[in-house]
Every structure is written in C-alpha cells, then in structure tokens.
Amino acid sequence: MHPIIERDVMHARVADQHRQAERDRIVRAASRTPRARQEKRRPNLMLSRMAVLARRALASLSALIPSPTR
C-alpha cells in the first residue's frame, strides 16, 4: 500500500476508535443510573418515559430515512 494511503487509512481507523470510545462512554454513563429509584417509580411515570423514548426513536429514524416528497 502506498505510504500516503496507508497514513490516511490509519487516521480513519483512529477516528473510528475515538467515536467508538465516545459511544462506549455514553453507554457506561447511562448504565450507572440508580436502579432503586427506577423501581420505585409509579407505573404511570414509566409509561410516560417509554412514550418519550419511543417518540425520540421515531423522530431520529425519520431524520435518517428520506421522505419521498423531498
């Protein structure tokens, strides 16, 4: 492989590793939430939380999928 191409490939790999490390950091932070507080919540609050998460997921998916009218 040409040295310039190899250098660019290595830079891309390092950038990918940094992005993966950032995602891992976010996942670890989310998993550290106190479990006891979540279990004591009323069911209505859990349902509303699920609805919020579902709306966010649908909104992020709709941002990724192009609309046929655009």
Number of C-alpha atoms within 10 A of each C-alpha: 6 6 8 9 10 11 12 11 12 12 12 12 12 12 12 12 12 12 12 12 12 12 12 12 12 11 11 11 10 10 10 8 10 9 9 8 8 11 10 8 10 9 10 9 11 13 11 11 12 12 12 12 12 12 12 12 12 12 11 11 11 11 10 9 8 9 8 5 4 4
